[in-house]
Structure formats: structure tokens, C-alpha cells
Amino acid sequence: MIPGSCIEKAASIQKLLVENGFHVSRHACDMMVYYGDKLVGCIYVYKDECIFSVYNPWREENSEHIAFIKYLINKTCLRTRTKY
């Protein structure tokens, strides 16, 4: 079941990320996602959409993590968009 509010969706995404080794700093529906000491990107959760904004300075280094985060987001959000 896909939770209804953006806060519920953000909490679900945060739980998935933490369970898979990411560190997440979340405030309500927005979160910053780290792997180790590197920022991977930010996720913005809205009612009908999740936007993953990739942090470009470490984009190439984090390419596998970026792909996995997109996969995890798709488990919770009906519509997703990635910004590079």
C-alpha cells in the first residue's frame, strides 16, 4: 500500500534508505541522502510525486547509489522524477 500524505511517504522512503545503508536527514517531506560522508542528493516528496535531485559534484562516484535510490523511491511513489 502506498501511504497517502507526503510525510508518510517520506517516512517510508527514509526507512528503506536507512535499511540499505544510507544516512538520511529529513524534515517533514524533504530529505538529504548521504552514503558514507558524501551527499548523494535530496528527495522532495509531494502528494503525487517524488523528485530526486542528484548532487552533481559526486555524481559519477555515486552512480550505483543513485540508481539504487531511484529504485527504492519507485517502491513508494507513483510518479518519480530525477533532476541532474
ChimeraX attribute file (.defattr): number of C-alpha atoms within 10 A of each C-alpha:
attribute: neighborCount
match mode: 1-to-1
recipient: residues
	/A:1	5
	/A:2	11
	/A:3	14
	/A:4	10
	/A:5	14
	/A:6	20
	/A:7	18
	/A:8	17
	/A:9	22
	/A:10	26
	/A:11	20
	/A:12	18
	/A:13	23
	/A:14	23
	/A:15	13
	/A:16	17
	/A:17	20
	/A:18	14
	/A:19	10
	/A:20	13
	/A:21	11
	/A:22	18
	/A:23	19
	/A:24	19
	/A:25	12
	/A:26	17
	/A:27	11
	/A:28	13
	/A:29	18
	/A:30	19
	/A:31	20
	/A:32	19
	/A:33	24
	/A:34	20
	/A:35	17
	/A:36	10
	/A:37	7
	/A:38	14
	/A:39	19
	/A:40	27
	/A:41	22
	/A:42	20
	/A:43	26
	/A:44	19
	/A:45	25
	/A:46	17
	/A:47	16
	/A:48	12
	/A:49	15
	/A:50	25
	/A:51	19
	/A:52	24
	/A:53	17
	/A:54	20
	/A:55	19
	/A:56	14
	/A:57	11
	/A:58	13
	/A:59	16
	/A:60	11
	/A:61	12
	/A:62	20
	/A:63	13
	/A:64	10
	/A:65	16
	/A:66	20
	/A:67	10
	/A:68	14
	/A:69	21
	/A:70	17
	/A:71	11
	/A:72	17
	/A:73	25
	/A:74	15
	/A:75	13
	/A:76	20
	/A:77	23
	/A:78	12
	/A:79	13
	/A:80	16
	/A:81	15
	/A:82	12
	/A:83	11
	/A:84	9
